[in-house]
């Protein structure tokens, strides 16, 4: 059974750049040790509604939401992160691999 996550993206269809981590984008590494691994991951949400809510609040993130269907037998690591952000998870995987798992793309609305 596949795991489903929702990623806010800038383009439809998404490009490889929509799946770059902060580290891959060249953003400065956080100084807090507990945030270092998150810098290498990718923010996603458990539901479409959660992703849309975040995208409406932070419009710079993107105007589309990509649904990712990630098969269980992959090496994609997923972890629930940022308890203050409902449904927020972090994924660790290569951008090209995540791009392959895009099932649908919808506007934020």
N, C-alpha and C positions, 0 to 999 in steps of 0.2 A: 504494500500500500504506500502510495506517495505521500510526502509531507507537503502541505500547501503553505506558502508565505506570500506576502504582498510587498513589492518594492516600489517606492516612488521613483519615477524616471522622468527625464527631461524630454525624451523624444518617443514618437510612435511611428515606426517600430523602434524599440530600444537599440542602442548601440553598445559596443564593448565598454565605452566610457561610462555608461550608466551603472556599471558593475565594478568600478574601481573603488578600492578602499581609500580611506583618508591617506594612508601611507603611500599608496600607488599614485595618488593625486599630488604628492609632495607636500602635504600639510605637515606642520611641525608636530613632532611626537609629544604626547602629553607627558608632563613631569611626574604625575602620580603613577606609581607602579601598577596599580590595579586597573588602570585605563590603557596600558600599553598594548595588551592583546586586542582590545576593542578597536584600536587604531588600524589594525591589520584586517579587521572584519568589515562586514557590510550590514547596515541597518535594514531590517525588514519588519513587517507586522504580521500578526496572526490572522487578522481579518481585513477585508476590503474597507469596511467602515473606519477602522482604526487608521489605516494608511491614508484614506481620504481626509480624515479629521486633521492629521498631522500636516498633510500637504496644503490644506486650506489655511492652516495657521502659520506655516513657513513656506510661502510661495516660491522662494528661491530653489527649493528642493526639486521641483518639477511639477508639471501639469497633467501627468499621466500616472497610472498605477499598473504595474505589470504583475500578473499572477504567475508565481513560480510553482511548478509541480516537480518536486525533487524526489526521485525514486529512493527507496530505502537502501538499496545496494550501492549507493555512491559513497564517496569519501567526504561529502559536504558535512561539515560540523555545524550544528545549530545549538544555540544556547539562549535561554530566556535572560534578558539583560535589562537594565534600567527600570527597576520596579516602579518608579514614578510615572513611567510612560506606558499606558495600557497596551498590552500585546506586543511590546517591543522585543525583538529577538536580534541576535547577531549571527550571521553566517560567515564561515571561513571556507573559501574555495577560490579557484581561479576564475577570473571574470568570464572567460570563454565558456567554461563549464556552466556557470549560472545562466549565461545568455541562452544556452541550448535548452534550458528548462522553462523558458517563457512560454506559457500556454495561451494567455490572452493579455490584451492591454486595453484599459479603459480610461476615459478622461476623468479627472478629479471631480469635476462639476462643481 
